[in-house]
């Protein structure tokens, strides 16, 4: 999902092409998706991200399909993209704001989903992970005595995309996924995280 311009970052360019350690966020994510067990990759863009669309098309060609949507909202654009791509099976959709996601995380999430009977899955982090790195959170849910935060990674059944789907929650303890780049402060903390050589694979904990 790469349709947001990133107004809160106060950039004069599109957020998905923000460079992290020499590579744009969108390229970092796509490269990890390609290393994962996924069969196909679609990048959802809008009128606000023409340079992102051009970059993806130029860098990946037919290996990654770009679908330009109406830009009506995150969920609305995801549904439009899924319909136009004719996705009738379960699929994962990921925010382009997560530059430290990697193929091992993606494969773990898929494996956990496949072990469940629910139609949908949402990924969360424990609130304490964000607090440890002094990262601001916008939405905090209370679940089974814990505070959890949605990450921006979901799986739903494409064949029932207009229906309400029973959802399971996967609660992780992975610092890398806390770095959702929405503000300048998020970017600065990410730079510090990488500079301090703290970039390691975190512990994984699944909670129903």
C-alpha positions in Angstrom: 0.0 0.0 0.0 1.9 3.0 -1.3 -0.6 5.7 -2.0 0.1 8.2 0.8 2.1 11.3 0.2 3.3 11.6 3.8 2.1 15.1 4.8 3.0 14.5 8.4 6.6 14.0 7.4 6.6 17.5 5.9 8.4 16.2 2.7 8.5 17.8 -0.7 8.5 14.3 -2.2 6.5 11.1 -1.9 7.0 9.1 1.3 7.5 5.7 -0.3 10.6 7.0 -2.0 12.2 8.2 1.3 15.7 6.8 1.3 16.8 4.6 4.2 20.5 3.5 4.1 20.8 4.1 0.4 17.5 2.5 -0.7 14.0 3.8 -0.9 11.4 2.4 1.5 9.3 0.9 -1.3 12.3 -0.9 -2.8 13.3 -2.3 0.6 9.9 -3.7 1.2 9.4 -5.1 -2.4 12.8 -6.8 -2.2 11.9 -8.5 1.0 8.5 -9.5 -0.4 10.2 -11.0 -3.4 12.5 -13.1 -1.1 9.5 -14.4 0.8 7.2 -17.3 -0.1 4.6 -15.0 -1.7 3.5 -15.8 -5.3 2.9 -12.3 -6.6 3.3 -8.7 -5.6 1.0 -5.7 -6.4 1.9 -2.1 -5.5 -1.1 0.1 -4.8 -0.5 3.7 -5.8 -2.6 6.9 -6.2 -2.5 10.2 -7.9 -0.3 11.4 -5.0 2.5 8.9 -5.7 3.3 9.1 -9.4 7.1 9.0 -8.8 6.6 5.8 -6.7 4.7 4.3 -9.5 7.4 5.2 -12.1 10.2 3.9 -9.8 8.5 0.5 -9.3 7.7 0.1 -12.9 11.2 1.0 -14.0 13.0 -1.1 -11.3 10.9 -4.3 -11.4 9.0 -4.3 -14.8 6.6 -7.2 -15.0 7.9 -8.8 -11.8 5.8 -6.4 -9.8 2.4 -5.1 -10.9 1.4 -1.5 -10.1 -2.3 -0.6 -9.7 -3.2 3.0 -9.5 -6.3 3.5 -7.4 -8.7 6.3 -6.7 -7.1 7.4 -3.5 -10.3 7.3 -1.5 -8.7 5.8 1.6 -6.5 3.0 2.8 -9.2 0.3 3.0 -11.0 1.6 -0.1 -7.8 1.5 -2.2 -6.9 -1.9 -0.9 -10.3 -3.3 -2.0 -10.1 -1.6 -5.4 -6.6 -3.0 -5.9 -7.7 -6.5 -4.9 -10.7 -6.4 -7.2 -8.8 -5.2 -10.2 -6.1 -7.8 -9.5 -8.9 -10.4 -9.2 -7.5 -11.7 -5.9 -9.9 -14.5 -4.9 -7.7 -16.2 -2.3 -6.3 -14.9 1.0 -3.7 -12.2 0.5 -1.5 -10.1 2.7 -1.4 -6.3 2.5 1.3 -4.2 4.0 1.8 -0.5 4.6 4.7 1.0 2.7 5.8 2.7 5.9 7.6 -0.3 7.3 11.2 -0.2 6.0 12.6 -2.9 8.3 10.2 -5.7 7.5 12.0 -8.7 6.1 11.1 -12.0 4.4 11.5 -14.1 7.6 8.8 -12.0 9.3 6.5 -12.2 6.3 6.9 -16.0 6.1 6.2 -16.3 9.8 3.0 -14.3 9.5 1.8 -16.3 6.6 2.6 -19.6 8.4 0.8 -18.5 11.5 -2.3 -17.5 9.4 -2.2 -20.9 7.6 -2.3 -22.6 11.0 -5.5 -20.8 11.9 -9.2 -21.3 10.9 -10.2 -17.6 10.8 -10.6 -15.9 7.5 -8.5 -12.8 8.4 -5.5 -11.8 10.5 -4.1 -8.6 11.9 -0.6 -8.1 13.2 0.0 -6.1 16.4 3.0 -5.2 18.5 3.0 -4.9 22.3 2.8 -1.3 23.4 5.9 -1.7 25.4 8.0 -2.2 22.3 7.1 1.4 21.1 7.7 2.7 24.6 11.2 1.2 24.7 12.2 3.2 21.6 10.2 6.3 22.5 8.0 5.9 19.5 4.6 7.7 19.5 1.5 5.5 18.8 -1.8 6.7 17.5 -4.0 3.7 18.2 -3.7 1.5 21.3 -6.1 -1.4 21.9 -6.6 -3.3 25.1 -6.7 -7.0 24.6 -6.5 -9.7 27.2 -4.9 -7.5 29.7 -2.3 -6.1 27.3 -1.9 -2.9 25.4 -1.3 -3.6 21.7 -0.8 -1.5 18.6 -1.8 -2.4 15.0 1.3 -2.6 12.8 -0.1 -2.2 9.3 0.1 -5.8 8.2 -3.1 -7.8 7.5 -4.4 -10.9 5.7 -7.9 -11.2 4.4 -9.8 -13.6 2.1 -10.0 -11.9 -1.3 -13.0 -14.1 -2.2 -15.0 -12.4 0.6 -13.6 -9.0 0.5 -16.9 -7.2 0.9 -18.0 -9.3 3.9 -17.1 -9.1 7.5 -14.5 -11.7 8.2 -13.6 -13.5 11.5 -10.2 -12.3 12.5 -7.4 -13.6 14.6 -4.7 -11.4 16.2 -1.0 -12.1 15.9 0.8 -10.2 18.7 4.6 -9.9 18.1 7.6 -8.5 20.0 9.7 -7.4 17.1 11.3 -3.9 17.4 11.8 -3.6 13.6 8.1 -3.4 13.0 7.7 -0.5 15.5 9.4 1.8 13.0 6.4 2.9 11.0 7.6 6.1 9.4 4.9 8.7 9.7 6.7 11.7 11.2 10.2 13.3 11.2 10.6 11.9 14.7 10.0 8.4 13.5 12.6 8.8 10.9 15.1 10.2 13.4 14.6 7.3 15.8 15.0 4.8 12.9 18.3 6.4 12.0 19.5 6.1 15.6 18.3 2.5 15.7 20.3 1.5 12.7 23.3 3.6 13.7 23.5 1.8 17.1 23.6 -1.5 15.3 20.4 -2.7 17.0 18.9 -4.2 13.9 18.3 -7.8 14.9 15.5 -10.3 14.5 13.2 -10.0 17.4 11.3 -12.6 19.5 8.1 -13.8 18.1 5.0 -14.5 20.1 1.6 -15.4 18.8 -1.5 -14.7 20.8 -5.0 -15.8 19.7 
